[in-house]
Amino acid sequence: MTPAFIDHIVIIVKNIEETEKFYTKFLGSPLELSKEQVVYKIEETKIFFGLPYSEWKEIDKDASGLNHLAFGVKTAEELREFEKTLNDANIKNSGVQIDKWGNKEFIWFDDPNRYRLEFYCRG
């Protein structure tokens, strides 16, 4: 037996307002927003961005912890729409590239907390 879906993901951030402003540009309005957290929902999965329980520490995505979070898109056309959204919002990104392991198109970019994000085309 395996799980049916990912219920939620919790990511610690240094600033809720900055995080909400950034993610709303491509995820739409948050499901919840407070001084302590902002929550988005993608299909069945909730993503909670919350303040640290202690002092904020910079991350190194290549040393430990989360390397990146990939949001799936179904077509190359959708991927190009997200590329336009990022560019229109002045979010620095890689432009469309080809994944050397899966031979699929993707775009990567970093959030204000230095977390690496992707839009990944499965189509």
N, C-alpha and C positions, 0 to 999 in steps of 0.2 A: 504494500500500500504506500502511496506517495501523497504529499499534500496537493490540494486542488489548485491553490494559487498562493501568491505572497500577499498576506493580509496587510502588513505595514512595514515601513522602514523608518528608522529614527536617525536623523543626522544632526549633530551638534554644530551650531553656528555661533559666530561672535556678535551678530547684530540682526535682530528680527526685522526691523524696518528695511534695512538694506537688502536682506534676503527676500522679503516679500516683494519689494519693488523689482528685483531681478527676475525671480521665477514667474511672477504674474505676466511678464512680457511674452512668455511662450506656453505657460500652463493655464492661463486664464485666471479668473478670480479664485482666491483660496476658499476652501470649505470652512475653515475656521481661522481667526486671527486674534491674538491677544498679545500682551506685553512679553509673554514667555515663549510663545510658539506660533508658527504659521503652518497650516495643514492643507495639502492639496490631495486630490483624488484622481487617479488614472485607472479607469475601468474599476476593478475590484480592489486595487492597491492604494492605500493611503501613505503619503510621505509626510512625516512630521519633521519640521525643522525647529529645534529648540535650543534655548540658551544652555551653556555648560553648567554642570552642577558645581564646579569649582572654577579655577582660573583657566581662561582660554589659552591653548597652546597651539602654535602653528603645526601644520601637518606636512608630511613628506609622502606623497602618494606612491612613490617608488620604493619606500622603505618599509612601510607597514600600514595596516588598516585598509580603508577603501581606496582602491586604485582609481576607479571611475564608475559612474552610474550611466547606463545607456537607456535612453527612451526609444522604444521601437516605433518605426513607421513602416507602412506596408508597401509604398511605391516610391520610385525615384522622384516622381512629381511631388509627392508630399515632402520628401527630403529637401527638394529645392525651395518649396514654400517656407520650410523652417529656416533654411539658409537666408532667405529674403527677410524673414522676421528678425533673425539675429542681426543682420546687416542694418536693417531699418532702425533697430534699437541700439545701434553702435556697440554691439557685443562682439568683441574680437573673437574670431573663430578660424578654424583650419581651412574652410572651404570644403567642398565635396572631395573626398579622397576614397581610395579603394583599400579595404582591409586585406592585408597580405595573407592572413590565415583563412579567412572565410570568403574572400573575393567579393565582398559586398560593399556598397557605398555607405559612407558615414561622414559626419562632421563632428569635430570635437571643439570644446571651449571650456573655460574655467569660470566658476561662479566667484562672487566676492570673497568667499572663504578659502579659495584656492582648491576647491573640489573640482576634479575633472568630470565633465559631462559629455555625453554623445547623443546625437540622433543617429540611429542605426537602421538601415533599410534591409529588411528581411526578404523583400520581394524578389 
